[in-house]
Amino acid sequence: MPQKIRGKTDKSLDMVMRTLAKCEAGHPHAEIEGFRQSSVSIRIRIVDPDFAGVGRTDRHNIVWQVLENYLKKS
């Protein structure tokens, strides 16, 4: 899965991107872009053909399940 970090990175952004990379086997065509918007905000954009026809809430739930491990460790 192609990943791209825009702008400067830091420890937290790197951790989020590594965590999202774990879903690569299940979503080989996903493209993930991340950037640090501010000192308290990380923005992530995921484009995945597997999300076609999936509602916004369901897409968010899928991504948040992957991120739960990161949030428990921080």
C-alpha positions, 0 to 999 in steps of 0.5 A: 500500500503506498504511503505518503507523509506530507511535510515534516514528520514526528514520532506520533505521525510515524507511529500512526502511519506504521499502525495503518500499514498493518492493514496492508494485507487486507487492503493492498490497493489503499493509498494513505497520506498523512500530515501534521496539521498542528501540534495537536492534530494529525490528518490522515487520508485513505483512498481504498477501492474496498471502501466503494459503497461503504458509508462514512461512519462505517469507513471511520469505524474500520480505520478506528479499529486499526488505530485502537492499538496505537491509542492504547499505547500512547 
